[in-house]
Amino acid sequence: MNSNRLVYLDNLRSFALLLGLVFHSAIVYAESIGYAIKSEDRSEILEHFCFFVHSFRMPLFFFLSGFFSEMVWSKKGWRIYIQSRATRLFVPLLVGLVLFTPVQYYIMELSKGRELNWIDYLIHYFQSGTAGLSHLWFLYYLVMFCVLLMIIPGKEGFFRFKNLSASYYLFFFISITLGLSLLAHSFFPKGFKFYKVDPYLFIYYFSFFLCGIFAFSNQAIFRDNQVGLRIKIVLFLAAFFLLAFFENSEKTDPLWSGYFWGGGTTRLFHLFLSSLTAWSFIYFFIEFFKRFFREENSFTIYLRDGSLPIYLIHHPISLILGFILIPIDLDVWIKFSIHLVLVFILSYSIYDAIIKPSPLWRRLMGMK
């Protein structure tokens, strides 16, 4: 795989990040989706949009993380791999848990009408032992996935397969996600958590990380013209067709419920939809970016370099903006638009003015 091919994956990862900024703004005004804060004025359209993003964005992130993690391990060795994962993931996770996650829970308390001093709340937050993960659950899980990658025995031989077509890999990846998800739901009881880890979500997302390792080891689904135009169109249409069923399943059969809460067949269908919808969108966007976003320029480099700091800081910014905007008597679309624009402006202004120029902040935020 030449360097040009890696560019479109970097661009795809940047796109998924920007989509996250829109998602965390939209979910405040989405009709029925639970969130840290919610506006009284809501939109059903934004709800559909949030389910669309939810269906593939985090699976895509974990898939690409598995791909790039395996790439670092294979090309640079285990020492560089450990060093890079520690500086790029573990340090930003610790910084984020101290500086950014308390904001969510403070805003949640204020939204309930409680008057709390920020400093007093911080002291209580860290002393109570109830500190949460907020949006940093992604880094928390990813750090553990990267540790698992180091201890998988016989990794190089185990992940090497014959040169299969993209359609076979699609079937293979769906089978891995569905199989591991079904196993998790069959084994772990309702409400069980271990050190803030939800076993189902952990195993579900690990399946995408694992498939990213497979994908790099076999150069799967990344070769030119491996997926024809007809298949691309079918993937696109199938993904959006499945989306309506996926959204309905997410609402009627919540995955936090026990396996037989809605009947085994219902849960199996839900897990199948989750797997198929995610992989259909992942395949489509990979092919789309392979075709139209292969080039690297100063703008794509800017987005790529700032992806982790923006991920860390945008969520508390979005929550603060939401808390300020929710009481204002404006149309929901006007509030959402103001919210979204300000999230982008403030996040990238802080990045440009404070983080990017500072060697200390760059190191703390996991930048090179």
HELIX and SHEET records of a PDB file:
HELIX    1   1 SER A    3  ALA A   26  1                                  24    
HELIX    2   2 ILE A   27  TYR A   29  5                                   3    
HELIX    3   3 GLU A   44  HIS A   54  1                                  11    
HELIX    4   4 ARG A   57  ARG A   85  1                                  29    
HELIX    5   5 ALA A   86  PHE A   90  3                                   5    
HELIX    6   6 VAL A   91  LEU A   99  1                                   9    
HELIX    7   7 THR A  101  SER A  111  1                                  11    
HELIX    8   8 TRP A  118  GLN A  127  1                                  10    
HELIX    9   9 SER A  134  LEU A  136  5                                   3    
HELIX   10  10 TRP A  137  ILE A  151  1                                  15    
HELIX   11  11 LYS A  155  PHE A  158  1                                   4    
HELIX   12  12 ALA A  166  PHE A  187  1                                  22    
HELIX   13  13 PRO A  199  ASN A  218  1                                  20    
HELIX   14  14 LEU A  229  THR A  252  1                                  24    
HELIX   15  15 GLY A  264  PHE A  292  1                                  29    
HELIX   16  16 SER A  298  ASP A  305  1                                   8    
HELIX   17  17 SER A  307  LEU A  325  1                                  19    
HELIX   18  18 VAL A  332  ILE A  350  1                                  19    
HELIX   19  19 TYR A  351  ILE A  355  3                                   5    
HELIX   20  20 PRO A  359  LEU A  364  1                                   6    
END                                                                             
